[in-house]
Amino acid sequence: MMIDCCRACKSQDLHEIFSLPDIPLAGDFKLNEEDYDIRIPLLLLFCSNCKVIQIDQSVDLDRLFNTYAFSSSTIPSLVKHFDSYAEWIFRSFKPTSVLEVGCNDGILLEPLKKKGVNVFGVDMSSNIGDIARSKGLDVKTIKFGFNEIEILSKWIGQIDVVTASNAFPHNDDPNGFLQTAKALLSENGVLILEVMYAGSLKNDLQWDTVYHEHLHIHSLESLRNLLEINGFSLITAEIVDMHAGSLRVVAMPGNHPINSSASQILKNEEDSKLNTLESWLKFEIDSYESISLCAKKLFEISKNATIWAYGASGRASMWLNAANLNFIEKVVDASPLRAGRYIPGVSIPIVSPVEFNLSQPDYALITAWNYADIIIDQHPDFTGKWVIPLPKFKII
């Protein structure tokens, strides 16, 4: 379904800043090579009114998340992040209860529960929810929104912390999400969001994380605007390393002062002109150049060498399809949920790191380039060359 106005402020002052006309769903890893690919045009829009960046189409959430091939606990760096996040939440807010939206396999809820916090989770993916429930966690497979407020209220009552890490942008109704969170929060309760940061997107040309499930992308200014529309005050903000640069914000219903760290980020955005149409039109040009450069370099290499990719994430789907890298032979990934599947659009098989170590291709394109240092460290015996496509293309 295509939008005719901004999801956040309802303005029609929307401008195209990036597009891919024929692209499969990035997380639709196929069980069989012959499986049908769903291809949907991808159009990224900038709202000149509230500054929210957004995808023009909302794909049915059941189609995107009913069976999800991403289990967070299989990625050591994410385990480390969420252990630290749990400690920060517990130390900063001393909550007795926490609700996580988009809880995945319980990667945050587990360490919080060990600290004695009463934890609840919601996730759209039934298979991932089953993993969380198998750990003894109280998790429901349900969409977080105001249509479900009665079910949510009866289940959890009032909650001290509502948090969502890289899940808020999956919701096609951000206002409904925030209204639901506000209704569930206890007196002095806080909302904590971690979202992909528009500043990191622009500065590192992260066009490869712009795909159909990431419906909206935020600067701090745009997120503050959205929070204020729904009766929240932005309290604190910081930029964290997760997913190559994410924004972590704390907000509360009502009127509350903003702290100095959030004010500084807002000033940096103003100074850099992040929230201007001109900046995002330049992002579009630079992104296309990045795709073209990688495609040209790897095509020449492929004439005389074997090339694999490393990291079967949504980024891999975007690179292999947008840059037409159908000469890549295999994609390596450690997740058991993706083993034996195929990358959508190009039908390239996903294999384990064991096969990578045994086969030793000549080149390995690190599509999960935000984990490049970790991946390289895990393979000290690799005899080929690593290719890192972003933030700048390089071969090492």
N, C-alpha and C positions, 0 to 999 in steps of 0.2 A: 504494500500500500504506500503510495507516494504522499508526502506531506504537502500541504498548500500554505502552511504558515509555520513559524518557529515553534518547536515543541515546548520551549520554555516561556516565552513572553507573548506568543501568538502573533507577532509581527509578520508581515509579508515581505519585509525588506531583507530578502535572502539573496546571496550571491554565490555563484559556483566558484570553488577554489581548487578543485581537483576532481578528476573523473577517470574511471576505467570502464569502458563500454561493455565488456564481456568477461565477467569474472565469476568463478564458482564461489560457493560459501566456503570461507577459509577453513572452518573447522569440520567440514563434511568429509572426514577421512573414510574412504570406501573399503568395504569388506572384500569386494571383488573388483578386478580390473575393469570388467565390463559394466559395472554399475553406472546408472544414468547420472550425469552431472547436472545439477541445477545451476544455471548461470543467470545472474541478475546484474544489470548495470549498477555501477557504484558511483554515486555522485556526492561529493562533499560540499556542504554549503556553510557560509558564514553569515550570521545574523548581525547586521550593522546596528541593530537596536540594543540587544542585550549581550552581544559578543559571543554567544554560544556557537560552537562549530558542530555540525550534525550531518548525518547521512540522510539522504532524501527519502529513502524507503524503509519501512518497517517490515522485516521478514517475520513471519509467524514464530513466536518464541518457542512453541512446542517443536517446531521444525529445527530450530537452532539448538535447543538444550535438552530435549527429551532423552536422548542418549548422547552423553557428552564424553569425548575422548581426552579429557584432561583431568588428571588427578594430581593436585598440588603437592601432596606429600612424597611424590616420586622425584621431586626436584630439590636437591639438598640446599640450594641457595634460598628457595622459598621457605623451606622448613626453618632455616636460620632467621629469615625475615619475620616470620609469624611468631616464632618464639620470642624474638625481641619486641614485636608489636604487642604480644600478650603481656609481657613484663611492663611495657610502657603504659598500657591501659590500666593495669592493676595498680601500678605505683602512682599514676597521675590522678586517678579518679576513685580508687577504692570501691569499685562497684560490687554490689551483692548479686546483680543479675545483668547479663549481656545477651542481646539478640544480634546474631550476625546474618545479614542478608547476602545470599550467594556464598554460603559457607563451604561449598565444595565438599571435600572428604573429612572436614573437621579439623583442618590444620591449625586454625586459631582457637577453636573451641576446646580442643584437648588440653593445651597448656593452661588455659584459663580455668578449666574444671579442676585441674590438679591443684590450683591455688584456692579452691573452695568456692569459686564463683558458680552461681546457678546459671547454666548456659542453655541457650536455645538457638536453633539454626533453621533457616529456610533456604531451599535451593530448587530451581526449576528442573534439575536433572535427576530422574528417578534412580538411574544406575549409580551416580555419584552419591546421592542421598543414602542409598543402601550401604555404601562403604562407611559413611559416617555413622549410620545407625548400628552397624555391626561393631562399632567401637563403644557402644553404650551411650551415644549422644542423642539428645532429644531434638530430632530434625524432621521437618515436614517438607514434602514435595509440593510446593505451592508457589504461586506468584505473589510477590509482595506488592500490595496495592490496596486502595481504599475499598475496592469491591470485596476484599477479604477481611475487612477490619473486625467484623463480628467474630469470625473464627479466630483471628489472631488475639483479640482481646480476651476471649474466654480461655485461650490456651496459656498465654503468658502474663495477662494482667498488665500492670505498669512495670516498665523496665528502666534500669538506670543508664544503660548505654545501648544505643542502636548503632551498629557499624556495618559498613560494606566496603570491601577492598576489591577494587577493579570489577565491581558488580553494578554499581549505580548507573554507569553508562549503558548497561544492557536493557534498562527499563525504558519502554517507549513512552511512558508518562512520568517524567521527572517530578512534575508538580504533585501528582498522586502519590508518588513514593514519599516525598517530603511531608505531605499532609498525613500520611499513614504513620510515619515515624514520629511526628509531633503528637499525634493522638495516643501513641503508646508510651511516650516518655514520662517517667515519674517527675515529680517536682525536683528541679535542679538536675534533671537528666540531660545527657549530652548526645549529640549525633556526631559520629566520627566517620569521615569518608576518605578513602584513598582512591584517586582517579588518575588516569593518564593525564599528564600535564601538557597543555598546549605549547608552553615554552620549550619543553623537551622535544615535542613533536616537530616544531619548526626548526629549532637550532640543530638537531641531529637528522633532519629530513626523514623522520620516521613514517613515511607514507606507507610502509609495509605493515603498520599496525592499524591502518585505516581499513576496517572491513565491516561487514554487514551487522555483526553483533555489537560493535561499538557505535551505538546510535548517537551519542553526543560526547564531545570532548571539551575540556574546560581549561581556561585560564583562571587565575584567582578572581579577576574582576568578573568574569562571566558567572563563576560559581557563587560569588557573593551576591550578584544580582538575582540569581535564581533562589538563593536562600532567603533573601529579603522579600521576594514576591510571596513566599510561603510562611512569613512570620518568624523567621530565624535571624539571629545575629551571628555573623562570623566572629569567632573569638580568637582562634590561633590558626596559623598555617605554617607549613614547612615543606620543603622539597626533599623527598626520600629517593633512594636508589632503585627501588623496585621497578621492574619493567622499563629500565633505561630512563628513569626520571618520572616520578609520580608526585602528585600533590596530596598532602595529608592535611585535612582541615578538621577543626572542632567547631561546632555551632550549637547554640542553645535557642529555644523559643524565647521571644521577648526582646527587650532592648538591653544589650550588654556591650561593654567597651571592647574594642579590637586591640590586640597586643602589638608590640613593636615589630615582631618578626613578620606578621601578616602585612602590616603597613609597609614594610620594606619591600616585600615581594610586589605589592601593588605599585609602589613607586618604580621598581625595576621594570615592570611591564609598561608603565607609561613612558619611561625614558627610552625603552627599546622599540616603542610603537608596536608592541605585540598585538594589541587588539585593534588593528587597523586593516581594512581591506587590502591596502597596498602591500602590507607585509605578507598576507596570505596568497596574494597573486604571485608574488615572488617565490613563495614556497612551492606553488604549482609548477613553475618553470624549472626550479632547481630539482624537484622530484622527478620530473620527466627526464631531465639530463642524467640523473643518477641511474634510472632504469636503463636508459640507452647505453651508458658507459659500461655497466656491468654486462649487459647482453652482448655487446660487441667484443669485449675482452674475453669473456668465457667461450663465446662461439669460436673465436680464433684458437683458443687453447684446446677446445674439444676436437679439433681436426687431427691432433697428434697425441692426445693424452686422455686418460680416464678422469672423469669428474664426478664426485659424489657431493651430496649436501649433508649438513649436520644440523639437526634440530627440526623435528616434524611439528612445528608450531604453525599458528596462523600466518606468521611471517614467511614461513617456507612456501605455503600455498600462494601467497601474494607474489613472492619473487619468481617462483617457477612459472606462474601463469602470466603475470604482467610483463616479464622479460622474455617469455617464450623459451625457457631453459629446458626444453623437452629432451635435450641430449644428456642431461644429468641421469646417471644410471640408477642410483639408489639414494635414499634419504635415511640417515641414522638417527635413532631416538631410543632413549632408555625406558620410556614409559610402556608398561605391559598393555595398556589400553590401546596403544597405537601399533604395536608389533603385528606384522602380517597384513596390515591395511595398506591403502594406496593414497597418495596425495591427490586431492580432487583436481579435476581438469586436465591433468597430465598423466595420470595412471602410473606414477613412479612408485615402486614398492618401498615400504618402510621396514628397515632392518635394525638389528641390535648393534650396540657398540662392539660386541664380540666379533660379528661378521666384518665390521669395519677394520678391526685390528688384524684379522686374518687376511683380508683382501688387499689392504694397503693401496688405495687408488692414488693416482698421481697428484690430484688436487682435491681439496675438500672446501666447498663453499659453506661458511658458517652462517646459515640462515638465521640461527638464534644468536646473532652477533652481539646482543647485549650480555651473553654469557661466554663470550669468546675466550677470555682469560681462563675461565674455569674449564672449558672444553679442551683447550690446548694443554693445560696442566694435567688433565686426565689421560692424555695420550702422548707421553714423552717418547714413545717408540715409533710414532708416526714418521714415515720416511718421505712423505710427499710434502706439498706446500699448502698452506692455509690461505683461503681467500676470505677477506672480511669486507662486506659490501658497504657498510655504513659505520659511523657517520661519513667517512670518506673511503672510497674503494682502495684496498691495498692487498698485496700478496706478500706473505711472509713464510 
